[in-house]
Amino acid sequence: MSEASLSPSPPPPLVSVENLVKTFGDKPALNGVSFSVPTGQICGLLGPNGSGKTTLFRLLMGILKATSGRLTVDGLDAFEDRVELKRCIGFLPDEPVFYAYLSARETLQLSAGMHGLDVPAAMASIQPLTDRMQLSEHIDEFAEEYSRGMKKKLGLLLALLHRPKLLILDEPTNGLDVEGTHLFYDLIVDIAAQGTTVLFSTHLMDQVARLCSHVVVVNRGALIAKGGVDALRSAHGEKSLEDIFRELTQTPVAS
């Protein structure tokens, strides 16, 4: 038996998108998008404003139904299995919103209960991360009175509370100061090293260069690049990611 036959097969991708089309009336938001995200990798979803990134996130979480095509996460159909899917996805929106008159602790406890978790055990499990995000001394303050950066940190705790297989982050460092941004960097790398797959959108190419093994680039609803970061740079003469992104998104999209 050859060495090649003894090598373990790579795990199937956690996220698979095939020929995805989403229209709103007669307006296409996504048109024939296909890509996959390997299990345990950090993938950057890149594109100009209005390129379809938020629509793609909503489709992956089962909030919207695709016009055609297929989206699966861990083998589950993103729309047909959307209730079960919520158990394996954590989501941090760009602007987290919390219930008025609930403290951060009460917000976490409510979320744990809604996920069907043992609430005291879940709170104990998230405590080291609460300390790491420097929220412990503010945990009994009203979440709605938090600064934007503190809301982002609490939103990340909520996204991770149920130990999701896929973490979706929409512009996660908006509102974070320099220290908070570096906390985010370190945390995301650690989360991926523990096996969680991360898909996040950003306009900051230094984040992509620092964190991502893979990228997906969309423009005007069309996929214009996908794959490993190193392969993408190699294919473009080792240019900076910022230059590659500008080059790709300024090229007219074929109709």
N, C-alpha and C positions, 0 to 999 in steps of 0.2 A: 504494500500500500504506500502511495507517495506521500511526501510531507504535505503537499497541497490538499490532499483529500482529508488529512487529519486536522487541518486548520478549521477552527470554528467558523460557521457562517456568521456574517454580521447580522445584528438584530434588525428586524424590520423597522422602517421609519415610524416614529410615533405619530407624526402628522403627515397625511397624504392628501394632496389636492389634485384632482384630475379634471382637466377641461372645464374649469369653473366659469360659468356665465351668470351674471346677476344684472338684471335690468330693472329700472324703476320707470314704469310706463314704457315709452319708446326710447328712454335714455339708458345706454349701457354704462354700468359702473365698473364691472369687471368682464373681460372678454377673453375666454379661452385660456385661463391661467392654470398652469400645472407646476407643481413643485412638491418636494417632500422635505421633512426636517428629521435628521437622524436622532435616535433616542439618546438623551443625555448630552446633547450639543446646545450651544448658544447660537441662535440664528437671528440676524438683524433683518427686519423688514423695512426697506428703504423706498422712498419715493417722495416727490414734491407734494405739497398740500393739494388735496383733491385728487390724488392718484388712485384711491381705492383702498388704502390701508385700513381705515376704520371699518369700512364695509366688510373687508375680509375678516377682521377680528369678530365682527358681529355674526358672520356666517359660521365661523369656527365654533362659536359658543352657542349656536342654535337659536340666536335671537332672530335671525333672518333665515329664510329658506332660499336656496339657490334656484335660479331659473332653470339651469341645467348643469350637469356635471356632478362630481362627487367629492365630498370632504369627509375624511375619517380621522379620528383621534383615538389611538390605541385600539383600532379596529371597530370603533363605534361610529355610526353615521351621525354627523354633527347636528342634523335636524331631527331625524326620526328617533334617535336615542338621546335627545337633548337633556332629559331629566337625569338619566344615569351618567351622562357626560359631565354634568356639573360636579360630580364627585371627584373627577380627576383633572379639572381645570381650575387654576387660580388666576384671577384677573385684577390688574391694577389699572384703572382708567387714568387719563391725564389729569382729570379734576375729580378726585374722590369726594363724594357727598355722604354725610352721615345724618342719622336721626337727631333732631334737636332734643336737647335736655337729656341725652345719654352721655355718660362719661366714656372715655376710651375703653376702660375695663368692661363696662356694661355692654358696649358695642361688640367687643370680642366675645363676651359670654353669650350674647344673643346669637352671633354668627355660629359659634360652636354648637349651640342648641339646634339651630336650623340645619346644620350639617349632620345632626344625629350623633354628635360626639359626646363623650363623657366630659361635661363642662369643667369640673375641677382638674381632671387629667389633661385636658387640652390647654387650660390656662397655665398649668405647670410646665407643659411641654414647650409652650411659646415664650416662657419667661426669659430663657437665655437670649433669645432673639430680641425681645423687648429691651433687655439691658443693652445689647449690642447696638440697637438703634437709638439708644439714649432717650427712651420714652418712659422708663420706669418711674421717674419722679413726677411725671405728668399724667400718669395712667388714670387718676381719678378726676381729672379736669374734663370739662365738656369738650367732646371731640370737635364740635362745630366752631369752637373758639380757638382751635389750634391754628398756627401759621400754616401757610401752604406747604412748606417743607415738612412740618410735623404731620400734616394730613397725608402726605405721600408715604411717610414712614408707617403710619397706622394702616393705611390702605395695603401696604406690602405685608404687614403682619396678618391682616385679614385674608389676603390672597394665599398665604402660606399655612394658615391655621389647620387646614384639613390635609396637609401633606400631598399636594396635587402632583400628578405625573407631568403636567404641562403648565408652565407659568407664562401667561401672556401679559406683557407690560407695554402700555401706551405712553410714550415719551416719559419714562420713569424718573428722569432726573430734573425735569422742569420744576423749578421752585426750590431745589435743594442747593445749599451752599457748598463750598468746596469740600468741607469735611464730610457733609452728608453724601455728596457724590462719590467720594472715595469709599465710604462705608458701603454704598450700593455696589461699586465695582467688586469689592472683596466678597460681599455676600453672594452676588450672582455667580461668581466663579466657584465658590464653595458649594452652592446649591446644585450647580451643574455637575460638579465632581461627585456629588452624592447620588447622581442618576436622574435628576429632574431635567426635563427638556425646557429650554427657555426660548421664547419668541418675543422679540421686542422691537418696537418702532422707535426711530430716532432720526434727527437731522444732524447729529454730531458724529462726524466721521472718525474722530479720535476714539469715541466709545466703541465703534465697530472694530477699528484696528486693535483695540486693547482687549476686547471681550469675545468677539465672534469668531467661530470657526467657519460659519456659513452665512451667506446673504441671499436675500430674495429682493430684487429691484423691480418695482412696478412704476408705470408712467401712463397716465390717461387710461387706466383700467387694464393695460396690457402688461404682460410679463416681458421685461427686456433683459434680465440677467438673473442667473441663479447658480448656486454651487459654492464650493469652498472659496474662502477669502484669498488664500495663496494662489489658487488656480486662476481666479479672476485677475489678480494683479499680474501674474505671469502672462496672461493672454493680452494684457494691455501695456506690455513693455515696462512692468514694474513701476508704473506711475503711482502717485498717491491715491488713496481711495477717494479723496475729495475730487481730484481731477477726473478719475474714472467715472464717478457719479455724475459730475457736470457734463462730461462727454456723452454718457448714455442718455441722460434725461433731456439733453438739448437736441438729440437726434430725432427727427420726426418719426412718429410711430406709424407703422404700416397699417392701412385700413383693411 
